[in-house]
Amino acid sequence: MLDNNTTKAIIKQHLPRFLSRPQIGMAQCMGPSTVAKFSNGLIIEDALRKIDAALKVVLR
């Protein structure tokens, strides 16, 4: 998802600091739900729902 500018913008909108994290390289091949499991609670369920909804609109 981070290779696509549109999906990357959606993630940046809902998780603004996510893309600047040093661990971003490890997250390249993971979906938001998987990354959230490793975030120690920094990525909350509400943000995941918003990202999911936005991705569904864009990826139709």
Backbone as JSON Lines, residues from 0, in Angstrom:
{"i":0,"aa":"M","n":[0.81,-1.2,0.0],"ca":[0.0,0.0,0.0],"c":[0.85,1.26,0.0]}
{"i":1,"aa":"L","n":[2.06,1.16,0.5],"ca":[2.9,2.35,0.57],"c":[3.56,2.66,-0.77]}
{"i":2,"aa":"D","n":[3.47,1.75,-1.72],"ca":[4.01,2.01,-3.06],"c":[3.04,2.79,-3.93]}
{"i":3,"aa":"N","n":[1.8,2.89,-3.5],"ca":[0.76,3.58,-4.25],"c":[0.51,4.94,-3.61]}
{"i":4,"aa":"N","n":[0.65,6.02,-4.37],"ca":[0.51,7.37,-3.81],"c":[-0.86,7.63,-3.22]}
{"i":5,"aa":"T","n":[-1.9,7.07,-3.82],"ca":[-3.26,7.3,-3.32],"c":[-3.47,6.62,-1.98]}
{"i":6,"aa":"T","n":[-3.09,5.36,-1.88],"ca":[-3.28,4.66,-0.61],"c":[-2.33,5.19,0.46]}
{"i":7,"aa":"K","n":[-1.16,5.6,0.05],"ca":[-0.2,6.2,0.98],"c":[-0.76,7.5,1.56]}
{"i":8,"aa":"A","n":[-1.43,8.29,0.74],"ca":[-2.04,9.54,1.2],"c":[-3.15,9.27,2.21]}
{"i":9,"aa":"I","n":[-3.9,8.2,2.0],"ca":[-4.96,7.84,2.95],"c":[-4.35,7.48,4.3]}
{"i":10,"aa":"I","n":[-3.3,6.7,4.28],"ca":[-2.64,6.33,5.52],"c":[-2.08,7.56,6.21]}
{"i":11,"aa":"K","n":[-1.45,8.44,5.45],"ca":[-0.88,9.66,6.01],"c":[-1.97,10.55,6.63]}
{"i":12,"aa":"Q","n":[-3.13,10.58,6.01],"ca":[-4.24,11.39,6.53],"c":[-4.69,10.91,7.91]}
{"i":13,"aa":"H","n":[-4.76,9.61,8.09],"ca":[-5.29,9.05,9.33],"c":[-4.21,8.72,10.36]}
{"i":14,"aa":"L","n":[-3.0,8.53,9.91],"ca":[-1.87,8.22,10.79],"c":[-0.68,9.08,10.37]}
{"i":15,"aa":"P","n":[-0.75,10.39,10.62],"ca":[0.24,11.32,10.08],"c":[1.7,11.0,10.43]}
{"i":16,"aa":"R","n":[1.97,10.49,11.6],"ca":[3.36,10.22,11.98],"c":[3.85,8.84,11.56]}
{"i":17,"aa":"F","n":[2.95,8.01,11.08],"ca":[3.29,6.63,10.74],"c":[4.39,6.55,9.69]}
{"i":18,"aa":"L","n":[4.3,7.35,8.66],"ca":[5.25,7.25,7.54],"c":[6.65,7.73,7.89]}
{"i":19,"aa":"S","n":[6.79,8.45,8.99],"ca":[8.12,8.94,9.38],"c":[8.79,8.05,10.43]}
{"i":20,"aa":"R","n":[8.14,6.96,10.81],"ca":[8.7,6.04,11.8],"c":[9.87,5.27,11.19]}
{"i":21,"aa":"P","n":[10.92,5.02,11.99],"ca":[12.08,4.3,11.47],"c":[11.75,2.85,11.05]}
{"i":22,"aa":"Q","n":[10.7,2.28,11.62],"ca":[10.34,0.9,11.32],"c":[9.49,0.77,10.06]}
{"i":23,"aa":"I","n":[9.29,1.84,9.33],"ca":[8.4,1.83,8.18],"c":[8.81,0.78,7.15]}
{"i":24,"aa":"G","n":[10.09,0.5,7.03],"ca":[10.55,-0.51,6.09],"c":[9.98,-1.88,6.37]}
{"i":25,"aa":"M","n":[9.84,-2.21,7.64],"ca":[9.29,-3.51,8.01],"c":[7.79,-3.59,7.72]}
{"i":26,"aa":"A","n":[7.13,-2.44,7.67],"ca":[5.68,-2.4,7.47],"c":[5.29,-2.39,6.0]}
{"i":27,"aa":"Q","n":[6.25,-2.27,5.12],"ca":[5.97,-2.15,3.68],"c":[5.06,-3.27,3.16]}
{"i":28,"aa":"C","n":[5.26,-4.48,3.63],"ca":[4.51,-5.61,3.08],"c":[3.33,-6.02,3.95]}
{"i":29,"aa":"M","n":[3.01,-5.23,4.96],"ca":[1.91,-5.56,5.87],"c":[0.72,-4.64,5.66]}
{"i":30,"aa":"G","n":[-0.44,-5.15,5.94],"ca":[-1.64,-4.34,5.93],"c":[-1.77,-3.57,7.24]}
{"i":31,"aa":"P","n":[-2.64,-2.56,7.29],"ca":[-2.79,-1.75,8.5],"c":[-3.14,-2.56,9.75]}
{"i":32,"aa":"S","n":[-3.97,-3.57,9.64],"ca":[-4.36,-4.38,10.8],"c":[-3.16,-5.12,11.39]}
{"i":33,"aa":"T","n":[-2.31,-5.62,10.52],"ca":[-1.12,-6.33,10.98],"c":[-0.15,-5.37,11.63]}
{"i":34,"aa":"V","n":[0.06,-4.22,11.03],"ca":[0.95,-3.21,11.6],"c":[0.44,-2.78,12.97]}
{"i":35,"aa":"A","n":[-0.86,-2.63,13.11],"ca":[-1.46,-2.2,14.38],"c":[-1.1,-3.15,15.52]}
{"i":36,"aa":"K","n":[-1.0,-4.43,15.23],"ca":[-0.66,-5.42,16.26],"c":[0.72,-5.18,16.84]}
{"i":37,"aa":"F","n":[1.6,-4.58,16.08],"ca":[2.97,-4.32,16.52],"c":[3.16,-2.87,17.0]}
{"i":38,"aa":"S","n":[2.09,-2.1,17.07],"ca":[2.22,-0.67,17.35],"c":[2.12,-0.31,18.83]}
{"i":39,"aa":"N","n":[2.0,-1.29,19.7],"ca":[1.86,-1.03,21.14],"c":[0.72,-0.06,21.43]}
{"i":40,"aa":"G","n":[-0.37,-0.2,20.71],"ca":[-1.54,0.62,20.96],"c":[-1.54,1.99,20.3]}
{"i":41,"aa":"L","n":[-0.52,2.31,19.53],"ca":[-0.45,3.62,18.89],"c":[-1.41,3.74,17.71]}
{"i":42,"aa":"I","n":[-1.7,2.62,17.07],"ca":[-2.68,2.62,15.98],"c":[-3.97,2.05,16.55]}
{"i":43,"aa":"I","n":[-4.95,2.92,16.67],"ca":[-6.2,2.51,17.32],"c":[-7.23,2.01,16.31]}
{"i":44,"aa":"E","n":[-8.19,1.28,16.81],"ca":[-9.22,0.66,15.97],"c":[-9.99,1.69,15.14]}
{"i":45,"aa":"D","n":[-10.24,2.86,15.71],"ca":[-10.98,3.9,14.99],"c":[-10.22,4.33,13.73]}
{"i":46,"aa":"A","n":[-8.92,4.5,13.85],"ca":[-8.1,4.87,12.69],"c":[-8.13,3.77,11.64]}
{"i":47,"aa":"L","n":[-8.09,2.51,12.08],"ca":[-8.14,1.4,11.13],"c":[-9.47,1.37,10.38]}
{"i":48,"aa":"R","n":[-10.56,1.64,11.08],"ca":[-11.88,1.66,10.42],"c":[-11.94,2.77,9.37]}
{"i":49,"aa":"K","n":[-11.4,3.94,9.71],"ca":[-11.41,5.06,8.77],"c":[-10.54,4.77,7.55]}
{"i":50,"aa":"I","n":[-9.39,4.17,7.77],"ca":[-8.51,3.8,6.66],"c":[-9.2,2.78,5.78]}
{"i":51,"aa":"D","n":[-9.8,1.77,6.39],"ca":[-10.49,0.73,5.64],"c":[-11.61,1.31,4.78]}
{"i":52,"aa":"A","n":[-12.4,2.21,5.37],"ca":[-13.5,2.82,4.62],"c":[-12.98,3.64,3.44]}
{"i":53,"aa":"A","n":[-11.93,4.42,3.67],"ca":[-11.37,5.24,2.59],"c":[-10.77,4.37,1.49]}
{"i":54,"aa":"L","n":[-10.11,3.29,1.86],"ca":[-9.52,2.39,0.86],"c":[-10.59,1.71,0.02]}
{"i":55,"aa":"K","n":[-11.7,1.36,0.65],"ca":[-12.79,0.72,-0.1],"c":[-13.35,1.65,-1.17]}
{"i":56,"aa":"V","n":[-13.41,2.94,-0.86],"ca":[-13.91,3.92,-1.83],"c":[-12.92,4.06,-2.99]}
{"i":57,"aa":"V","n":[-11.66,4.18,-2.67],"ca":[-10.62,4.41,-3.67],"c":[-10.36,3.18,-4.54]}
{"i":58,"aa":"L","n":[-10.41,2.02,-3.94],"ca":[-10.03,0.79,-4.66],"c":[-11.2,0.07,-5.31]}
{"i":59,"aa":"R","n":[-12.3,0.74,-5.49],"ca":[-13.46,0.13,-6.16],"c":[-13.15,-0.23,-7.57]}
